[in-house]
Amino acid sequence: MTVLSAPGAGSTWGEPMAGLLDIASLILDRNRSHLLELKLDGVIQGVVLRGRARSYYGKQIALCEVLRRGITVLANEIVVI
């Protein structure tokens, strides 16, 4: 799982943004029947969701779980297979 942080947020590109890796793991564990893979890539303005889902419902679950934590989502690039 690759999680990038925004420069100036206390780390450099390539280092995990605090908590994003934990959030992605928690969402993935709770929704394993709908999600195959989940990655939150942090950028300056928010996060980009990436990964694979079994259905569009799974893709929506991932988006809603991130949004309810108050994280700004710039794009949902989760692929439905």
C-alpha positions, 0 to 999 in steps of 0.5 A: 500500500503506498500512501504519500503525504503533502510536503510541508505537512511534517514529512516529505513525499513518499512518507506515509501521512499520519493515519492514512495507512491505518484508515485504509487498512481499517476500511479494507478489513471492515469491508473485505467482502466488497473491497479487494484492495484500497489505497489512499494517496495523500496530496496537498488538497486531500486524498485520491482513492485507489484500489479494486472493488467487487462492485460499485457498492463497494466503491461507494462504501470506500468513498463514504467511509473516507468522507465520514472521517472528514477527509477531502476526497479529490478523486475515486479511482477505485476500479470495479472488477 
